[in-house]
Amino acid sequence: MSAARLRALRPVVRLAARDARAHKARSLLAILLVAAPLVVIVGFLGTRLSTPPTRQAALAPSPTAPRP
């Protein structure tokens, strides 16, 4: 980003920061509404994809494998 663009964003960031400080509960709830679903999705995928398959599932034939 160029310096001119950063200077143009400065008043907007200042107003947003002032609003966040003035309304702490509302800001916290907005952050939680975004963060909570992300934590759930990442946690689910992390635990689901990191568990090894069971022996039965690993040895099961592929559904697309040709039958003898």
N, C-alpha and C positions, 0 to 999 in steps of 0.2 A: 504494500500500500504506500502511496506517496504521502509526503508530509502534508500536502494541501488537503488530501482526503481526511487525514487524521485530525487536522485542525478543524475541518468542517464537522466532524463527529463530536468534538469536545463539548459543545453546548448540550447536545442530546444526551451524552453520557452523564454530564453534570446534573441535568434534570432527572434522569432515571435514578441516579444514586440518591439524590435528595428525596425523591418519592419513596424509594425503598427504605431509607432511614426513617421517614415520617410514618410509614405504614408497615411496620415490621411483621406483624401477623399475616397480613395479606401477602407480603413478599415470600414469607416462609411457606405458606400454603401453595402458592404458585410454584415454588421450587419443588415441593413435595409432589404436586400433581404431575410434574414432569419426571422427577427422579424415581418415584416409587414403581411405576410400570417398567422402567428400564432395569431397575434392580431385580424385579421379578423375572423378566425375560432373560437377563444375563445369568441369573442364578439357576433358572430352569435349564437353559441350554448348557451351562457349565456342568451341572450335575448329570444331565441326561447324556451328554456326549462324552463325558469322562469315565463313565462306568463301562467296564468291559462286558462283552456279550456273555450270556450264559453258555455253558458247554453245549447244551441242546441246540441253542440258536446258532452257535458257531458251526456245528456239525450238520445242520439241516441242509438239505439240497437246495440249490438256487431254484426259484420258481421258473426261471427262463432256461434252465439247463435241459439239454435233450435227455429223454428217458431211454434207458437201454432196451 
